[in-house]
Amino acid sequence: AQSVSQHNHHVILSEAASLELGCNYSYGGTVNLFWYVQYPGQHLQLLLKYFSGDPLVKGIKGFEAEFIKSKFSFNLRKPSVQWSDTAEYFCAVNERGGYQKVTFGTGTKLQVIP
Amino acid sequence: DAGITQSPRHKVTETGTPVTLRCHQTENHRYMYWYRQDPEHGLRLIHYSYGVKDTDKGEVSDGYSVSRSKTEDFLLTLESATSSQTSVYFCAISDPERAGNTIYFGEGSWLTVV
């Protein structure tokens, strides 16, 4: 069964610091990859996604993620975080074919200190 | 935001009473999901549907049932609510034929069982 690992459960950064959140998955087939953001008290919203092509994808609010197939990774990055980026971030993987199950990671809580 | 409407958005109910949460979509997506999210367990899939009258269990289906009589509506029923079912419930939709099966979430239904 496929799994998604987000090793950082809670990250605290100061404003303007750079961010990198790790995401690794176990599925060996073809996948689609996603990052979602959940602001306090809100629902999960799509931040960015990767289907194919350029492994470096850019999303909303200055976020980007890089797909490294050999490492089964899809890490999320942002060069300079803001207080408004305080939220929980979820990585998700969709295996193509069949039912196309989508598996979510357990989430990383990001706290940005002004 | 995707055209997903959840109702009710907030509900307080008593232990032992039945509760039905409704999810309505205007996107004509084939798949619909019910998740629950809790601080100690994160996001967990309760049930999902891959078409009208086609449903299947997720990882935490005990105590819940679902029905999908129309493409646009997916109902989640708690047959006899318990305090352990106090949670926030998210409906979600996706379609493997569109956008790589990207999952879109509704705004959530906060349920308190007293």
Boltz contact constraints between the chains, C-beta under 6 A:
constraints:
  - contact:
      token1: [A, 32]
      token2: [B, 100]
      max_distance: 6.0
  - contact:
      token1: [A, 43]
      token2: [B, 90]
      max_distance: 6.0
  - contact:
      token1: [A, 43]
      token2: [B, 105]
      max_distance: 6.0
  - contact:
      token1: [A, 43]
      token2: [B, 107]
      max_distance: 6.0
  - contact:
      token1: [A, 43]
      token2: [B, 108]
      max_distance: 6.0
  - contact:
      token1: [A, 44]
      token2: [B, 105]
      max_distance: 6.0
  - contact:
      token1: [A, 51]
      token2: [B, 100]
      max_distance: 6.0
  - contact:
      token1: [A, 94]
      token2: [B, 101]
      max_distance: 6.0
  - contact:
      token1: [A, 100]
      token2: [B, 96]
      max_distance: 6.0
  - contact:
      token1: [A, 100]
      token2: [B, 101]
      max_distance: 6.0
  - contact:
      token1: [A, 102]
      token2: [B, 103]
      max_distance: 6.0
  - contact:
      token1: [A, 104]
      token2: [B, 43]
      max_distance: 6.0
  - contact:
      token1: [A, 106]
      token2: [B, 42]
      max_distance: 6.0
  - contact:
      token1: [A, 107]
      token2: [B, 42]
      max_distance: 6.0
